[in-house]
Amino acid sequence: MKKNLIRLTTIGAVAALAIVATGAFFSDTETSTGNTFVAGAIDLKVDNTSYVTDVDGTLISSPNTSWELTDLKDHLFFNFHDLKPGDIGEDTISLHVDNNEAWMCAAARITDDSDVSYTEPESDDDTTIGDPLITDGELAEQLNFAFWADDGDNVFEAEERIFLEGPISGIGEAGQITLADSQTNIWGGQGPFPGGQTKYIGKAWCFGELTQAPVAPGEGGPLSGGAQARGTGFTCNGESVNNAAQTDQVKGDLQFYAVQSRNNKGFTCAHDYTPKWPQVSEEKIGALLSAYVQPTDTCTTTVTDITGDGEIQTAINAASDGAVICVDDGVYNENVNINKPLTLAGAGASATSVINGQGGNQTGAVMINANNVTVKGFEINGHSSGTATVFVNAAVSSIVLDSNKLNIPSPDGFLTVGGVSNITVNNNEFIGASGALRLLYVNGLASVNVSSDNVDLTNNTFGGTLTGTLAIGHEASNSLVTQNVFDSSPSYAVFEAWMDSIALHENNFNGVGGLKVAQMENGQTGAQGFVNAENNWWGAAAPAGHIANDVDDDPKAAVAFPEN
């Protein structure tokens, strides 16, 4: 009996141990991993499809103002030159804001509205003639535009609505332009711009009177059964345009803005959006040769330095009219005679595409005796036995000398005969050396009794050593001399102006003292009036003896203009 009690006790102990081992609370664990907040995107993207009339008045594609969907950086909605009354253009802008609904606004501003220069016909119609670089031009008043909510086909249709129109001079006065806010949506209905979708804005412009001529809704763009068959939806009449806008220019900025609509219910463009325009870098004057970029995709022929003797002239002789001859870097020991319309493009003066002028019968390292010639991107070394480093030796027109460095050991750097017209000398360095008498001379009535016209000098730097009495002699009427740097100190004058229609503005005539600009006349020119030389730096804030004869130099620049 005792033994059994002991066994029972043992069993009871074992049981007690078992109860302790299983005595935890009931439980369970579930884990959620990767919980994430992801911000939605308001990433505004813009593309543009552009069309413009060509020289024959036919609507064609404009690749320079068209691009695929992207952020706006160096893209231009308008980049058209040589406008004529009656020209028309049409674009469609597409807008996309990623995956979130957004309010959307726009704004525009005019940054430049100037006369630039004056022609004789313009002077007859323009009653506001003044400093052409300061006085407001008339082009902005005669360019009319219209913006509308488009369906993407580049055609203004009867059911589409214009939301902004008028002369481009008033576009800045429109202020904040509503595309879609809490009160208005140009695409119809109410509510924000939808995320993940594309909406379109059409815009048309006309140099003259723009008239709505909406067409029936349909399909097809301007060059695919659209505008040429259906019309753009507008007509343009240039008959009301007079000569006051000749040579004028207009520049402006266009901005689009998108902001989230969720948790932003009461947003309006008029009260909640203020355009933030980029700061415009301070413009500098004088030559900047490093800014030159050699063309690549437009080259008709490429010249490579093999022997350094005659390759450029061989290419010119073989070229057709209108050719673009690209010249690789190298040293070319030859005189170049350009006797047909073409472009001669070096790799850049700083990249040492060098033309070394040679002695002999030729009177210039580069000679030009054809219309429509451009020479750019070279270092050109004149020869001491030559007449000039670059010599325009025929009465030609439409010549461009751009982004070159002229080393001048001969009497003249750039020289023309009389009778030339429409010449642009831009972004060049003229460096006089021993033997140089003048850096540039344009002949005309005063010297050869043959009129020259419109020879503009812009953003050049003139310097070095001179042994003559003047640096620049200019006899061409209707010419603009602006944003140049004059560092030379000849024995008489830096600049002789022989026609009173030569205008000099925003130039630096460096160096204290000395005669800078002299107005000249003789029996062949007849009596000349005042030369407009306002807003130049004369080497000092209060210069003396810097002008001679009839030169209007007031107002004067108080400090020198920043230079490249």
C-alpha angles and dihedrals in degrees: 000000000000091000091056092052091055092052091050090052091053093052090050091055092051091052092050091055091052093055093053093053095059101039102110123120117263110260146161134194128211120179127200110200131192099028104175143182112211119188116226119235133248097184109156115210126184135193131178136206112197138190132181138174116262129216089284093052093252120139109243137169115275108211093178090066099036128085143156125259109300146120114291110254118135094353119130125203089193124034107145128143134187094031118188128199109272095032114138135189134190130195139174119211117200120204129199129177105188118237106335133074113250145183111240133203138170138202137185137196138186112234100176130023106161141146092230092192141345131248122196094252090048091053090057093057103029111086094180100064114158135118100350092213093053107028115090113255128225100231093088090056093051098044109087126190144182132201122198141169102262133194091223102265098104092239127110106232133193095254095049123097130225112221101178132024144147139085115336089237088074099047093098090053090062088078117190107008115212117223099160125349137139091287107031140033117182091203091061137267121038136289138065133310105280119247118239093020135099126233128188138222120194122206131185131185133190134190092224134008113353113204127187114241102166116193130213116278112271146129134276135068130249096280100031104064090302125097097007090055101026100027127238091272091254140073126213124209117187098182093102093058116100131190096274092095096053112132091358120137136204126197127180148159129239121198134189124199131193128185131175116272098200112095087006100084102151098048117142127178092224095058108021104040125071116178114240107205121198116254111255111230115240110269115238129205134221129048123323104185093176089068091068117109119193114230115246111168095047098052115126092185133010120211119206126195105248106144097001090230124102103339095122095049091047090055092048092051091052097043127104123229111284094024122152109220112194116200120203121221113283142100114281114193101201147092113251122217114191107197101160137050108278147118120253109197124183128194089257136286090258090049089055107243089164129190109196108200116223132214122253138076098330112096099209140034084231119024124188122197104153136075123254099029127154124190116185143154103030142119103224119196114197122213121243091232094051130095096231142352091236116017125187095199101176135057093261135151140217100035124161125195106184138170098352134138113222117198105196123201094146128076095273137028102199115009134175135188119231122280098047122138143181097024122159120198105186137167098355132141116223113196119184120210135182107310096029114129100174135007096213136002129179113194122214141131097335096058108023103013092240118115122241122193141197107003106162124197113198134170097350130143118221119192148116130089124329131185095187134084099255141023101212130024116185125185101161119111124225094028132148123214110187143152094008128141117224113195101157125104112205122181095257120016138345094219132020114196113196099178126055091220090069108106124199119194139160095006127142113229095188127201127061114263132003132095111293108175129018125186109219138190139167140176093286096050094041122212112335128202130221120317111228106234100155125152100021130137108242100190094269138043090241105029125184130198092011098124134044132202120345105358122141105211101162125141097040125198109255094212136018117276114250110266133214 
